[in-house]
Amino acid sequence: MSENLVEKREHARHRVLKGGRLAFDDGGGVDCMVRNLSSTGARLDGVSPIGLPESFTLVIEIDHFRRRCHPVWSHNKRIGVAFD
């Protein structure tokens, strides 16, 4: 018996596999892997939520993409961010 899964997100997600970087205001940052992307946020892998600032800039150099964002959920080394 299978259940129908209902997508509750307002904006469609697009699966991606791109290298990214979280750039912090103090000049620091951390590399990450962008796993999905929408017009309002993204899921990032390889990032520990411990010590993350309240907001930062997600940079995907290959796409010339820069968006200010903040974390909205985390699980192990995965975080979800919402764009400001």
N, CA and C of each residue as an Amber inpcrd file, in Angstrom:
protein
   252
   0.8400000  -1.1750000   0.0000000   0.0000000   0.0000000   0.0000000
   0.8870000   1.2400000   0.0000000   0.6800000   2.1500000  -0.9420000
   1.4960000   3.3550000  -1.0090000   0.6450000   4.5730000  -0.7180000
   1.3030000   5.5730000  -0.1470000   0.6100000   6.8180000   0.1560000
   0.9740000   7.8490000  -0.8930000   0.0210000   8.7160000  -1.2090000
   0.3110000   9.8290000  -2.1060000   0.9940000  10.9190000  -1.2960000
   2.1450000  11.3560000  -1.7710000   2.8620000  12.4310000  -1.1070000
   2.4020000  13.7550000  -1.6800000   2.1050000  14.6890000  -0.8260000
   1.6280000  15.9950000  -1.2520000   2.7400000  16.9980000  -1.0440000
   3.1150000  17.6900000  -2.1090000   4.1410000  18.7280000  -2.0270000
   3.5040000  19.9700000  -1.4140000   4.0480000  20.4220000  -0.2820000
   3.4700000  21.5600000   0.4320000   4.2090000  22.8620000   0.1480000
   5.2810000  22.7970000  -0.5890000   6.0290000  24.0160000  -0.8840000
   5.2620000  24.8800000  -1.8710000   5.3760000  26.1780000  -1.6620000
   4.6830000  27.1250000  -2.5260000   5.3900000  27.2700000  -3.8750000
   6.7170000  27.1230000  -3.8850000   7.5080000  27.2840000  -5.1000000
   8.2170000  25.9700000  -5.4300000   8.2480000  25.6260000  -6.7020000
   8.8520000  24.3650000  -7.1470000  10.3480000  24.3530000  -6.8690000
  10.8300000  23.1930000  -6.4390000  12.2630000  22.9910000  -6.2400000
  12.8460000  22.3770000  -7.5000000  14.0940000  22.7060000  -7.7610000
  14.8120000  22.1260000  -8.8990000  16.0350000  21.4070000  -8.3470000
  16.1330000  20.1200000  -8.6570000  17.2890000  19.3500000  -8.1860000
  18.5350000  19.8130000  -8.9240000  19.5750000  20.0610000  -8.1720000
  20.8540000  20.4790000  -8.7430000  21.9660000  19.7820000  -7.9710000
  23.1400000  19.8440000  -8.4950000  24.3360000  19.3490000  -7.8160000
  25.4590000  20.3070000  -8.1910000  25.5720000  21.3660000  -7.3930000
  26.5370000  22.4190000  -7.6990000  27.3150000  22.7900000  -6.4480000
  28.5670000  23.0940000  -6.6550000  29.3810000  23.5910000  -5.5560000
  28.9840000  25.0090000  -5.2190000  28.9220000  25.2930000  -3.9330000
  28.5740000  26.6360000  -3.4800000  29.4410000  27.0370000  -2.3100000
  29.2170000  28.2350000  -1.8460000  29.9540000  28.7480000  -0.6960000
  29.0360000  29.6510000   0.1020000  29.0850000  29.5040000   1.4170000
  28.3940000  30.4290000   2.2950000  29.4070000  31.4880000   2.7010000
  29.1590000  32.7160000   2.2800000  30.0670000  33.8210000   2.5750000
  29.5260000  34.6010000   3.7690000  30.3570000  34.7610000   4.7910000
  29.9550000  35.4420000   6.0160000  30.3990000  36.9010000   5.9750000
  29.7050000  37.7430000   6.7270000  30.0040000  39.1760000   6.7570000
  31.4040000  39.4790000   7.2720000  31.9490000  38.5880000   8.1110000
  33.2800000  38.8390000   8.6750000  34.4080000  38.4390000   7.7280000
  34.0560000  38.0310000   6.5030000  35.0570000  37.6310000   5.5250000
  35.2860000  36.1420000   5.4730000  34.7870000  35.4090000   6.4490000
  34.9240000  33.9530000   6.4660000  33.8790000  33.2990000   5.5760000
  33.8910000  31.9950000   5.5830000  32.9100000  31.2590000   4.8000000
  33.1590000  29.7700000   4.8760000  32.2750000  29.0260000   4.2500000
  32.3840000  27.5800000   4.2370000  31.8320000  27.0620000   2.9090000
  32.5050000  26.0440000   2.3560000  32.0410000  25.4360000   1.1170000
  30.8630000  24.5170000   1.3970000  30.0150000  24.3500000   0.3950000
  28.8510000  23.4790000   0.5390000  28.4880000  22.9030000  -0.8280000
  27.5350000  21.9850000  -0.8200000  26.9940000  21.4200000  -2.0480000
  25.5170000  21.8020000  -2.1050000  25.1110000  22.4560000  -3.1880000
  23.7160000  22.8570000  -3.3670000  22.9920000  21.6800000  -4.0030000
  21.9650000  21.1600000  -3.3130000  21.2590000  19.9650000  -3.7800000
  19.9130000  20.2790000  -4.4150000  19.2470000  21.3460000  -3.9680000
  18.0620000  21.7980000  -4.6800000  17.9270000  23.2920000  -4.4930000
  17.1800000  23.8910000  -5.4060000  17.1200000  25.3370000  -5.4750000
  15.7350000  25.7400000  -5.9440000  15.1720000  26.7720000  -5.3330000
  13.9050000  27.3330000  -5.7870000  14.0500000  28.8510000  -5.7830000
  13.0070000  29.5460000  -6.1210000  13.0750000  31.0040000  -6.1200000
  13.1120000  31.5640000  -4.7020000  12.7890000  30.7370000  -3.7050000
  12.7340000  31.2350000  -2.3290000  13.7530000  30.6210000  -1.3860000
  14.4900000  29.5800000  -1.8310000  15.4510000  28.9610000  -0.9330000
  16.2060000  27.8140000  -1.5590000  16.9540000  27.0970000  -0.7130000
  17.8040000  26.0090000  -1.2020000  18.0610000  25.0000000  -0.0920000
  18.4490000  23.7800000  -0.5030000  18.9480000  22.7790000   0.4390000
  20.4320000  22.6170000   0.1860000  21.1950000  22.6910000   1.2590000
  22.6460000  22.6290000   1.1750000  23.1580000  21.4430000   1.9680000
  24.1050000  20.7270000   1.4160000  24.7280000  19.5910000   2.0840000
  26.1570000  19.9350000   2.4550000  26.6490000  19.2760000   3.4910000
  28.0380000  19.4400000   3.9050000  28.2770000  20.6290000   4.8060000
  27.2090000  21.1320000   5.4190000  27.3340000  22.3110000   6.2730000
  26.8160000  21.9700000   7.6660000  27.6310000  22.1800000   8.6590000
  27.1760000  22.0060000  10.0330000  26.4520000  23.2740000  10.4700000
  25.2930000  23.1340000  11.0930000  24.5840000  24.3230000  11.5640000
  25.2480000  24.9790000  12.7690000  26.1680000  24.2590000  13.4020000
  26.8410000  24.7900000  14.5940000  27.7520000  25.9390000  14.1920000
  27.5410000  27.0720000  14.8110000  28.3810000  28.2340000  14.5620000
  27.9930000  29.0630000  13.3530000  26.9150000  28.6820000  12.6610000
  26.4820000  29.4940000  11.5200000  25.9220000  30.8250000  12.0130000
  26.2330000  31.9220000  11.3090000  25.6310000  33.1990000  11.6850000
  24.1350000  33.2120000  11.3340000  23.4240000  34.2090000  11.8070000
  21.9870000  34.3190000  11.5600000  21.6630000  34.5290000  10.0830000
  22.5750000  35.1580000   9.3510000  22.3830000  35.3310000   7.9070000
  23.7460000  35.3450000   7.2210000  23.7360000  35.0450000   5.9280000
  24.9600000  34.9390000   5.1390000  24.5640000  35.0010000   3.6740000
  25.5430000  34.9270000   2.7890000  25.2840000  34.9710000   1.3500000
  25.6430000  33.6300000   0.7330000  24.6830000  33.0380000   0.0120000
  24.9520000  31.8180000  -0.7480000  25.5160000  32.2430000  -2.0980000
  26.6930000  31.7160000  -2.4220000  27.3630000  32.0470000  -3.6790000
  27.5420000  30.7650000  -4.4900000  27.0660000  30.7820000  -5.7300000
  27.3260000  29.6980000  -6.6870000  28.0750000  30.3500000  -7.8420000
  29.3970000  30.2940000  -7.7720000  30.2460000  31.0220000  -8.7220000
  29.9460000  30.6900000 -10.1790000  29.7750000  29.4020000 -10.4880000
  29.5940000  28.9940000 -11.8810000  28.3680000  29.6400000 -12.5270000
  27.3620000  29.9710000 -11.7080000  26.1350000  30.6000000 -12.2190000
  26.0840000  32.0990000 -11.9650000  27.1420000  32.6570000 -11.3840000
  27.1530000  34.0710000 -10.9950000  25.9520000  34.3790000 -10.1030000
  25.6840000  33.4660000  -9.1620000  24.5180000  33.5210000  -8.2900000
  24.9430000  33.9750000  -6.9070000  24.2760000  34.9810000  -6.3640000
  24.5260000  35.4680000  -5.0050000  23.1810000  35.8360000  -4.3920000
  22.8530000  35.2070000  -3.2660000  21.6010000  35.5260000  -2.5900000
  21.8370000  35.5660000  -1.0790000  21.3580000  36.6150000  -0.4650000
  21.3850000  36.7280000   0.9910000  20.3480000  35.7490000   1.5310000
  20.6820000  35.0250000   2.5870000  19.7580000  34.0180000   3.1030000
  19.9770000  33.7820000   4.5900000  19.0920000  32.9660000   5.1510000
  19.1920000  32.5730000   6.5560000  18.7230000  31.1290000   6.6880000
  19.2670000  30.3870000   7.6630000  18.8710000  28.9870000   7.8270000
  17.4570000  28.8760000   8.3990000  16.7010000  27.8870000   7.8970000
  15.3510000  27.6580000   8.4160000  15.1910000  26.2610000   9.0080000
  16.0460000  25.3240000   8.6570000  16.0440000  24.0000000   9.2670000
  17.4230000  23.3810000   9.0950000  17.7070000  22.3730000   9.9100000
  18.9650000  21.6440000   9.7730000  18.7620000  20.2140000  10.2520000
  19.5400000  19.3210000   9.6740000  19.5510000  17.9200000  10.0700000
  20.9260000  17.3660000   9.7230000  21.6880000  17.0040000  10.7570000
  23.0650000  16.5520000  10.5790000  23.8500000  17.6080000   9.8110000
  24.3700000  17.2760000   8.6530000  25.1500000  18.2520000   7.8660000
  24.3630000  18.7390000   6.6550000  23.0550000  18.8660000   6.8240000
  22.1850000  19.4220000   5.7890000  21.4510000  20.6030000   6.3950000
  21.3230000  21.6700000   5.6070000  20.5230000  22.8070000   6.0700000
  19.6300000  23.2850000   4.9330000  18.5060000  23.8230000   5.3220000
  17.6230000  24.5040000   4.3940000  17.7320000  25.9840000   4.6470000
  17.8370000  26.7640000   3.5920000  17.9310000  28.2130000   3.7260000
  16.7940000  28.8750000   2.9670000  16.3640000  30.0070000   3.4760000
  15.3710000  30.8390000   2.7930000  16.0720000  32.1130000   2.3580000
  15.7740000  32.5460000   1.1540000  16.3710000  33.7730000   0.6440000
  15.6550000  34.9810000   1.2360000  16.4450000  35.9880000   1.6090000
  15.8990000  37.2160000   2.2030000  15.3270000  38.1330000   1.1340000
